[in-house]
Amino acid sequence: MSSNRKSILLFSGLLLVTMLSSSSCSDDISMPPISTIEPTGEQSPPSTLPPYEISVLWPSNELQDEQLVEEAINHILVPRINATIDLRPIDWGQWGDKLNLTFASQEKSDLIFTAAWSGYTDYVNRKALLPLNQLLDKYGTGIKAYMDPLLLYAPQIDGELYAIPTNKEIAASTGVILRKDLVDKYHMDLSKVKKAEDLEPFLKIIFENEPHVTPFFMNASTSIASYNQYPDHLGDNNISGIIMRNSSSTRIIADDPQFLNMLNLTRNWYLKGYINRDAATTHSTTVDHLRAKTIFAYAESLKPGKDKELEQNVKVPLVQIELTVPTVTTGDLLSSMLAISKNSKDPERAMMLINLLHTDKEILNLLVYGIEGRHYLKRSIDTIEEGPDNSNYNTGNNWMFGNQFLNYLGVNEDPEKWERLKEFNKKAIRSPGIGFTFNPEKVFKEILACNAIGGKYYAAISTGTIDPKINYPKIQLELVNAGQNRIIAEKQRQFDQWLKLNGRSTR
């Protein structure tokens, strides 16, 4: 996943983490069925369904050939469900504003990309997303047949699903992506890197020898401080109150010295010139800079083969270093989902399309990679490389839709990638908060106040632009005065109640 986007975490959320513990949590998680209704698989024959255009909204870079891809998908979609597709990619920088405008204006929209990091619980509470249990039971039998039950359990709010996760890895680790050409050029021994501080000698080499390359790139949503921790935001990354995902503790605490240590390290790198000076304000992305070869390293959410996935998009050799062990949280399980908008005129048809994205390999790969012979070339049954017009439909969105295990692999990717992902999921530590989603209704004003403070300070302090030794205590005090403790107390109350109902131990 492009965590350059996905880790848009406000400061009020990042500050609220508990102390680390070496113990892991139990894998025993009670997962009630999605619904008491038995799946029927009932679906009207295409000939009896009226024509309908299904719009799909997601954050993306510009796609010049989207109309050609629509036409190719429609050749398959019309005979299947008598529907056509309207691809509506929205620029990453405008995603939140345009989506809010779409909901507010009552503009017709059908499938909406969402995630824990992209306002999922907020949109549910605003009733912008439709409940999906009955639609899933009736039109999503293909989804339920192949999806890990944990993925369909985690997004539930009061027993109701409001989005269908992408079927992909359920775990995540964090670390760093580096340009392999520069690693090789300077004979860097990456085996020596066990923690973020160990990167500094390599950043120094780049700073002294590559004047046109930023040693460590950051922007407001990509900082080493936010990628070197184990916070579990308990379902919404923008709401105060975090436990540690690699701990058995269920006590929510409002501070973690490790985060402050990482802020101090970031400030040190910034003052030494290792971080881009415009980190707090730039709208450029890691993808932009990797393609231009103007950066060396950046923080990233990782999984097996993430570097090779990114290589296909940026056309630069990369290598990854894990700085944390793989873990699973509700946020990880909610990191990529499709919801159905309240403004949909045919939710049933929208669910049919989600089901096809989880079961129809041809439709899914058209959406993800474009048209064979134009945007990609096949090298074997399931292996592809870029085609002559790849730049006109280079989505980088294979983590966003449907069943990722149906995706083609790039020629540079490990043929055993999917098996490695299964092992990655299996060995991951599970947070005790999996399945819990906070209802913010009682402390909504406090959340808005804390998020406003986060919006004011987070970009500057997380990128090293301002001194954390001076500003961190001030920000903490502002958060407390804005009602942070009330948010934490309410989240703890709900969390304890949820743990009790699910037969889990507390504290």
N, C-alpha and C positions, 0 to 999 in steps of 0.2 A: 504494500500500500504506500501511496505517496504521503508519508508522514510529514513531509514538508507542509502538507495541508492538514493532515488529520490531527496534528498535535496543537491545535489552536486552543491553548489553555489559558484562561485568565489567571492573573496573579493570585486572586483570592482562593482559587482552587489549588494552585501549586504550593501555597504556603502551608496547607493543612495536611500534614502527613504525620504518621506515628513513628515511634522509635523502631528501629530494625530489630528483628528477632531471628534467630537462626532456625527456628522450628518451622516446619511446613504444616499445611492444613490437611484435613482429611479429604479424601475423594468422594466420601459418601454424601451425595446431594440428592435430595428428594425432588423428583421432577414429575409433577402431576401432568396428566394428559392435557393437551391443548383445549380439548372440548369433550363433552360427553357424547356429542353426535358422532356416529361412526361415519368415516369418509365413504362417500357414495361414488365419487368420480363422475357424477352426472354432468353432462354438458350438452347443450343443444347442438344439433348438426349445423354446420356452417350455412346450409341453404335456408335454415329457418331464422338465422340471426340477421338483423339489419346491419348494413355497413356501418362501421365506426372507426374513427381515427384515434389511436392511443398515443398521447403525448408522453414523452420521457424527458424529464428534466434532471440534469446532473451537472456538477462543476467540472469544467474541462478547459483545455486550451482550444484555440480556434480550429475548426475542422472544415476545410474547404469543400470536401467531397461528401458531405453528409447527405445531400439529396440523392447522390448515386447509390449510397449505401441503403438509404430508405427504400429506393426502388427495388434493390436486390432482396431486401428482407420482405418487402410486400409480396413479391412473387411466391414466397413460401407462406406468408401469414394469411393472405386472403383465402386460399383453399382450406387452411386449417381452422381459422376462427372468424373468417369474413371481416377482418380488420386490417387497417393499414397503420403504419407507425410514423409518428412525427418526432424526429430527434431534435431536442432543444438544449444543446450544450450551452452552459452559461460560464462566462469567464470567472476563474477562481476568485479574483478580487471583488467581483460584484455578486457572488453567489448568495450570500446572506440577505443583502438588500433586495435583490430581484425576487428571491423566493418569498420574502415577507410581502412584497408588493403584489405578487401573484395571489397569495392567500387573501390579502386585504381587498383586492379589487374584484374578487370572485371570478377571476379569469379561469376559463376551463383548463384544467390540468389533470393528468391521470397518475402516472408513476413519478414519484419523487425520491431522489436519493436522500438518505438520511443516515445519521450515525450518532453515537453518544457524544462525539466531539462536534457535531453539527446540529445541535438543538433538538434531538429526538424527544426527550421528555418535555421540553418546553412546548413543542408543537402539539404533543399529545394533550397537555394541559390546556392549550388554547383551542382544542378540538379542531385542529387543522388537518388531522389525519384520521382516516376511517378505521374502526375496529375490523379485524380480519379473521377472527376465529372461524366463523361460519363460511366465509368465502374460501378460506384455506381448506376446510373440510370438504367442500363441494367441488372446488376447481383446482385445488393444489395437491392432489394425491401424488403427483410425481415429485413434488418438493418433499413431502413427508416420507416418501419411500427411500430417499437417498440422503436426507439431511441428518447430521448428528443431532439427536434429541436435545442436547444441551444448547444448541444454537436456537432452537425454537422455544426453549424454556426461558432463556435469559432476557429477551426483550419484553416479556409479559409485564403489564402494569395492572394490578388488581385482577390477574387472571386472564387478561385480554391482550392479544397481540395487535400491534399497530404498524409493524414492519416485518418484512421477511429478510433475514440475513443472507448475505452471499455465502455459499457453501465453499469454505476455504479453510486455511489454518485457523485454529481456535486459540492458539497461544501466540505470545509475542515476547521478544527480547529487545533490548535496545543497545545501541552502540554507534559505530562510526563507519561511514563509507569513504573510501579514499581512491584517488586515481592511481591505478596500477602502473601506468607508464612512469610516473614520478617515483613511486615506491621502488620500482626496478632500477631506474636511473641512478638513484642515490643509495642503492643496496640497503634499504631499510629492513631491519629484522623485526617484523610485526609480532613475532612470538613474545617479545618483551613487553607488549602492551597488555596489561591486566586491569588497568584503571585509567580514567581520563587523564590524570596527571602524567602518565607515561607517554602520552602523545607529544609532549612539549619539545623534546629534542628533535623530532621530525618536523614540527612546525617551524622551529628555528632554522633548520636546513633550507626549507622552502623560502622562508622570509629572506634569508641571506643570499640565495642563489637564483630565485625565480621572481624578479621584480614585477612581473605582470600577472602573478598568480597570488590570490588571497590564500594564506595557509589554512584558515578555518573560517568557512562561510557561516554567517548567521543572519536570520531575519526575525521578525517578531514571533514567528511560529516555529522556528527551528533553532533551538539553543541547547547547548550541552547540558545545562542545568536541569532541563526538563526531561532529558533522555538518559540520565544517569541515576535514576531513582526507581523505587518500586511502589509508587502510589496507586491505590485503588480508589477511584473517585466515586465508587458505588453507583454507577449508572449514568452520571452526568458530569462531564469534565469542568463545567462552568459553575458548579455549586460547591461552596465550602464544605469541608468535612471529608477526610481521607483516612483509610487504614492502609497498612502496608500489605501488599499482595503476597509477599513471601513470609508472612508471619501468621501465626495462629490467633493472634490477638484481634479482638473485635472492638477494642476501645478506640474511639475517634479522638485524636489529639490535634491541636492546632499548630504544631510546629515540628520541624525536623532539622537538627543541626547539619545534616548532610547537605540539605538544599542550600543553606547559607554558605557552607564550604564551597559548593560548586559555583555559587554566585561570585565568591571571592576569587576563585580560580579564573572564571570568565573575565572578571575585571582585570586581573593580572595579564591575561592574554591580550585583552583589548589595549591596555597601555603599552604593551610590547609591540603592537602593530600586527599581531597574528590574526585578528578579526577585522573584517571590513568596517571602515569608519561609519558607514551609513546603515549599520545593522538594524538600528531601532526604527528606521524610516523607510528602508528600501521595500519596493514591491516586486523586485526581481526574485526569481526562484532558483533552487538548486539545479533544476533541469536546464534553465536558461544558461547558467554559468558553466555547467558541465559540458554542454554542447559547444560553448565558446572556449572551453579549456582555460577559464579564468579563475578557477578555484581548485584547491587540493583535497580538502576534506570537509565533512559536515556530519552532524548528528542525525541518526535515522532509526526508525523502528525496523527491526530485523526479523528474518526467518531464513531457513535454509534456501540458498539460491537467490536472495534478494538482489545481490550485486549483479548477477547475470540477467535478471529481469530488467533492472535499470539500464544495463548496457544496451539492450535492444532499443530503448527510447532515446538515449543520449549519444549513442555511437562512440563511446569512449570506454576503454577497459577499466574495470573497477574491481575493488576488493573490499570485503567487509570484516570488521572486528566486533565481536560481541563484548559488551561491558557488563551485561546482566544475564542471569540465567532465564530461560523461558518460563513464563508464568501465564495464568489465565485469570482474567477478571470479567465482570459484566461488561466493562468498557471495551475489552478486546472482542468479546462476542458480539458487541453492538457497533463494531468499527466500520461496517459497510452493510447497508440494508436498502431495500426498496419499500416505500410506503405508497399507499393510495390516497390521493388528495381528497379532501372534503368536496372539492369542486369537480370531481370526476362525474361525468354523465352516465358512465357505464362501468361501475366498479367490478362487475362480474367479468367483463372482457379484460379489464386491467389485470385481474388475478390470473386469467388464462394466459396472458403474456408472461407474467412472472413465472408461471409453471413451465412454459415453453423454454424460458431462459435457463431453467434448471434441468431440462430434459432433452432439448433439441440442440445437438452439437452445431449444426449448420447455422441456425439463427444466432446462437450465442457468439460464434466466431466471426460472423459477419458484423455484428455489433461491436465486437472488441477489436478485430483486426482489419475489417474492411473487405474488399473484393479480391479474390485470388487472381493472380496475374497482373493486378494493378497495384494494390497496396502491399501485397505479400506474395511470395513464391513458395510453393510447397517443395520440400526436399525429401520428404517421406510422408507416410500416412498422417503422422501427427507432428511433423517438424517443419518449421517455416523460417524464411528469412525475408528481409524487407524487399518490396517490389519497387518498380521504377517511380511510382507516384506515392511512395510511403509517406512523404512529408505532408500530403494533402489529407491524410486520415491516420495520423499518428496519435492515438488516443491515450495510451498509457493507462487505460481504465480496466485492465483485465481483472483487477481486484474488486471491482464495483458491482458486477452484475452476475446473477445466476449461479451456476455451478462451475467454479473455477477448475475443477478436476476434468472438465470437458474441454478446456482451453488447449489450443496447440502450444507446443514448446518451441522456443527459438533454437536455432542451430547451435548456439553457444551454451544452452542450458543443459543441466544434468538430466539424462534420460530417466534417472531414478528420482526425479524431483518430487513426485507425488508420494512415493513411499517414504522419502526423507521427511516430508511434511507430516505424515502420519506418525512417525517416530517422534518428531518434534512435539506434536500435540500430546503424545502419550507420556513423555517424560516431564512435561511442564508442571510446575507447582500451582495448585489451584487456590485462589484467594477464598477466604471464608465468606466473602460477600457476593459470590456468584449467584445471580438471580434476584438480588435485591435492587430495587429502583426506588429512589426517594421521591415522595410527593411533596413538592415545594410550596403548596398552596398557603400554608399557615405562616410562612416566613418569606413570602414573595417580595415584600418591600425591602427587607434586609438583604435579600439576594441581589436585587437591583442595585442597592447602595454599594455592596461589596464589589460587584462586578464593575461598577463605575470606577471604583478605586483601582481595580485591576487594569481596566482599560487605560487609565491615566499613567500607570507606572510600569506595567509588566514589560513592555517592549524595551524600555530603557534599562531597567535593572537586570533583565535576563540576558541581555547582550553585552553587558559590561560597560554600557555607555555612561551610567552614573555609578557612584561608589556605594556598594551595598552596606559598608560599615557605617556610613552616615545615614543612608536612606531606608535601609531595611527596618530598623526600630521604629522610624516614623510611620512607615506604611503599616506595620503591625498595629500600632496604636490607632491609626485611622480605621483599620478593619474592625478592631474591637469596638470602637465608637459607632461604627455603622451597623453593628448587630451581629458580628461574626459568631459570637458565643451562643446567641439564640439559635442561629442556623445549626450549629453543631449539636446543641442540646436536642433540637427537634429531630435532626437526622439520627442521633443516637437512640432517641425514644422509639422511632419507627424501626430502626435496625434491630434493636433488642426484641421488639415485638415480633418482627419477621423471623428472627432466629428461634424464638420460642415456638412459634407456630410450625416451624420446620424441624423442630426437635434438635436444634443445634445449640451448643454451649456458648455462653457469652463471656466477654472480657478475658 
